[in-house]
Amino acid sequence: MYEYVPSSTRPGAPLVVALHGCTQQASDYYDDSGWPKYADLWGFDLVFPQQPSTNDATECFDWYTSSEDTRGHGEAESIMQMVQYMQAHYSIDASRIYVTGLSAGGAMTADLLADYPDVFAAGSVDSGIPAQCAAGGQSTAYPCMDGPVSKSVSQWAALATGSDPGYSGPWPRVAIWQGTADYTVNTANSTELMDQWTGVWGISQTASSTASLPGGTSESIYDDATGEPAVEVYAISGMGHGLAVNPGSGTNQCGATGAYFLNYICSTYYTAVFWGLSGSGSSPSATATATATGTATPSASPSASPSSSPSPTFAPQCFTESNYQQTVDGHAYQSGGYTYADGSNQNMGLWNVFTVHALEETGPGYYVIADSHCP
């Protein structure tokens, strides 16, 4: 795991656990998600769990196997051990522990919120899956990803509340983010997540209010019985599969673009504000360290400062080579013997040296199949 602790953090700091997506590293999430910026600005601590390739070849958190994603077991318990490590070594406010994640990390986030509602005050599921949608291994994950899954609000809610039997609240507040052009995780999942967590809260599935945000983002807010937001859904028009970032120096700007980090809106800023983290501290300097805890294995230590903002312009490039070479060169990845373009996740066919495709990089780290117009 990586821990990121601002050196001037006050006693009783909040803690945020941030889970990367498939084919990513904890260091990628540190560099590109924008979370360190707000840890510095508002004074909270961070943990970035790392899924090693020895656990999963594509470094996905296992959100679809009951022995890995349920309370007290497997990867879910390993992540909880990281929280406990931070509590043992730093002054953490036990009432202000949060979890967020992208894609497989988002699905694991939903599982953790259901598994440990007594630990996590709130969470953010980015391009993810409802809690306990799948439980029987990888083959059961695809119906959830491809969606929609035919379940009622009460059935979705029961999957979450059944993860910690006997617990009756209070429940975590949940932010749900997804692009409307996400073809990796069906956009029905954002509605299913809304159904699940409004069902857990026992509140209406009709939004209490709506708002328009930057980057073509529509926000729908679902208030609890006291009129406070309990669930918020952010739909980003035209965005594919990834975490929404918006590089820049403004307070509401963050992150860096890359594979699965897409330039629309700084979702991290709005999530942190929703959780109530804004203004929780001054602007301290910070240190970042990598610490082995549980089953997560650290890779190279990240820099202690956010990466610089990219150039505002981008010149598309073409790459024509075998599927194997595309993965070697970092334009694609392989899973289950097939090759997928980074960013768009388009299926390029078998992973070998014989199948050749042209990929066009249309944005930093975002590739699409372009056999018809690339040389």
N, C-alpha and C positions, 0 to 999 in steps of 0.2 A: 504494500500500500504506500501511497504518498500522503504525508501530512503537510499542511501548509498553515503555519501559525504566525500571524502578525506579531512582531516582537513586543509591541506595546499593548497587546490585547489586555483588556481589563479582566479581573477575576469574574467568573460567571459568564464567560463568553458563549454565544450560540455556537452550534456546530452544524455544518452542512456536509453530508455525504454525497458525492457526485460520481455516478456510474457511467462509464463509457459504453459505446455501442460496439457491435461486431466489427472486426478487422481494425479496431482502434486500440490505442494504448492509454493508460492513465495519464501519461505525459501529454498526449494529444488533447485530452480533455482539459488538462491544466493550461496548456498553451492557448487553446482556441475558444473555450467556452465562455470566458469572461468572468468566471467566478473569483479568481484571485484579485481582480480589480476591486470588487465590492467587499471582499474580505479586508483589503487594505483600507478602503474608504469608510467602512461601517464597523470594522472591528469584530469579525467572527472567524472561527477556525474552520479548516477544510480537511476532508479526507477523500482521497481518490483511490478506491480499490482497483487493483489490477487483476484481470482474468488472464492467467497464463495459458499459453498455447498447449501446455501439457494437460490442461483440463478440457479445453475445447480448441480444435484446430483453427477456427476462425475467431477465437477469443470472444465468443458470445457468453454472457452470463446465462446460466441455465434456469430459465423462468418456467420451464415446461415439464419438469420432473419433480414429483412430490418429495423425493428424498433429498432434493437440493434446494427447493424454494419454499419450504414450510418452516414454521417456528421451531427453533431448536435443532434444525437439521442442515447439513450440507453447506452450500454457499450462503444461504440466508444467515445461518449461525456464524459463519466466518466473518461476514460483514458486521454482524452484531459484536463480535469480538474486537473488531477495529474500533467501534464506538466505545466499548468498554476500556480499550487501551487508552483512547484519548481522555476518557473520564479519569483514569488512574494517573495519567501523567500531566494533565492540564486542568485548569479550573473551568469546567464546562457547566453551563446552566442546563440541568436535566430536563427542564420544561421547554427548552428551545433547541431541540435536535430535529434536523430536517433531512430529507433525502430527495434526490433528483437523478434522472438518468435519461439517456437517449436510446431508442429502439429496444434492443434486448435489455439494455440498462434501464430503460423506461418501464418495460414489462416487469423486471425485477423490482423496480421502485414500487409499482402497484402491489406486488406480492409482499414486499416488506411493510408497506403501510397496513396491509391486512394482517400480516403475521405479528407485527409489533406496534399496534395502535397505542399501547401504553408507553412507547418509547418515542415515536416520531410525532411531533406536533403538526407537521404538514409535509406535503410532498409535491413534486412536479413530474408528471409523466409526459415526456416529449417523444412523439411518434411511437407510442407504446401500445400495450395490450392490457385489458382488464385483469385484475387480480384473479389468479387461479383459473384462467380460461382454459389452460392446458395443464395436464398433470401426468400424462402417460408416456413422456419421452418426446423426442424430436418430431416424430410422425404426427403427434397430436397438436403440434404448434402451428402447422400450416393452415388448418381450417380457421384458426383464430386470426392469423395474419391475413389470409385471403378474404375472410369475412363476407357478409355479416354472419354472426352466430345468432340463431333464433333463441333468445332467452328473454323473459320478462324482466322488468325492473326488480321485482322481488327475488327472482332467481339470481340475477347478477349480484344483488346486495348480499344474498345468502352465501355466495362464494367468498365474499370478503369477510363477513362477520363470522363465518364458520372456521376461519383460519386461526382464531384465538377464542375458542368456545368459553363462554362464561363472562367475557368482557362485554360491558354494556356502555362504554363511553367514558370520557369524551372521545370523539373521533377526529382523526387528522383532517385538516383542510387540504384540498387537492386542486392543483392547477393542471390543466390538460392542454397540451400544445400539439398541433398537427397542421401540415400543409394540405391544401385542397387537391394538390396534384401528386400526392404520395401514392406511388404504385407498388411499394414494397410492403407497407402495412396499410390495409384497406382503411379508408377514412371513416368507415362505419365504426372503427374502434374508438374514435373520440366520442361518438354518441353513446357507445356501450359503456365507456368509462364514466361519462356523465350520468347515465342511468344507474350504474353501480354505486357511485359515491353519493348521489342525491338520494338513492334508495337507502344507503347506510345511514345517512343523516335524517331520513324521514321527511324530506322536503320535496317540493314540486319539481317536475322536470320541465316546467316552463320558466324561462329566465326571468329573474326579478328586474333586470335592467341589461342594456347592451351599450356598447361604445365602439367607436372606430379608433384604431391606433395606427401608428406608422407602419409602413411596409405592407399595406393592404390587409391589415389584421383586424378581424372582427372579434370583439370580446363579449362573451355572454356570462353574466354573473348570477349565481343561484344563492340567495340568502338563506341563512338559518332562521329559526323562530324569533331570534332577537334582532333580526335585520342586518346581521353581519355576514359578509361573504363566506360561504362554506366551500363552494365549488366554483371554479372559473374555467371557461373553455375559450381557447384562443385559436381561431381558424385563420390561417395565413393564405391568402389568395395566390394560387399559382405555384406555391412552393412544393418541391418534391420531398423526398425522405431525408430528414436531417434535423439538426438543431439550428434554430434561427439566431443569427448573430447580426451585428451592425457595427463594423469597425469604425472607430472614431474616438475623439477625446471628450465628447459630451458626456454628462452624467448618465444619460439614458442610452449611451452607445457602448458597445463592448465586443470583445472577441476578435477572431481572425478567421477569414474564409479558408476553406480547405475541403477535403473529402468529408461530406456529411455536416459541414458547417457552412450554412447558406446565408447569404447577405440579404436579409429582409428587415428584421427588427431584433433588438437585443432582448431575447426572451429571458435571459438571466436577470436583467434589471427588473422587469415587471414581475417575475417570480419572487425575487427578493423583497420587493415592495409589498406584494400580496402577503408574504409571510410576516411582514412587520420588521424586517431586518434593517431597513433604511434608517440612518441616523443613530444606530446603536453603538457607534464609537467614533473616534477621531480618525486621523489618517496616518497610522503608524507605518514604519518600515516593516519588512517582513523577511522571514527565512523559510525556505522549503527544504524538507528532508524526505528521504525514502526510508521506510521502516517496514520490515517484514512482520506481518501479523496474520494469524489464522492461516488460510491456505493461499492467500494472494501473494504473488511474488513480484517484487519491485523490478523495474528495468532502470535505465539510466536516469539519474536525478534531473528533474527539470530546473530551468532557470528560476531565480527568485523574483523575476519581474515579468509582467505580461509581454507577449511578443508584440512587435511593432505592427502598426496598421499597414495593410497592403496598399498597393497603388490603386487609385480609384478606377483605372482603365485596365482592360485585359484584352490581349490579342489572341483569338482562338488559334489553336495549333492542331495539326493532324499527325497521327501516329499509325502507320500501317505495318503490322508484324503479326507473328503467330500469337495465339492465345497464351501460350506459355510465356513468351517474351513480354507480352503486355503486363502479366502479373509480376515478372521480374523487374520491369521498369516502373512499377508502381501506378500503372494506369487501370488496373483491374485486379480482381482477387478470385480465388477459386474456392468453391464449396461443393462437396459431394461429387467431385469429378467434373463439375461444370465451371465455366468462367463467367464472371459478372463484371460489368464496367463500374468503376468507382463512381460514386455520386448518383448516377441514374439507376444502377443495379440492373441494367438490361442484360438478359441472358445471351451470351456470345457463343454458346455451344460448348463442346467438350474441351477440357483443359489438356491440350497437347501441342506439339510443335508443327502439326500439319494444318490445323484450322487457322486461317488468316482473316483478320478483320481490320478495318480502319476505324480508329477511335478519334473523335474530335473533342479536345478539351475546350468546352464552351465557357467555363469559368474556372477559377483556381480549384483544382482537385475534382472537377466535375466533368465526366466523360460520357459521350453518347456514341452509339454505333453510327458511322458515317460512311459506309461503303459506297454510297451513290455519288458522293461529291468530294471525298478526300482522295488524293492520288495514291 
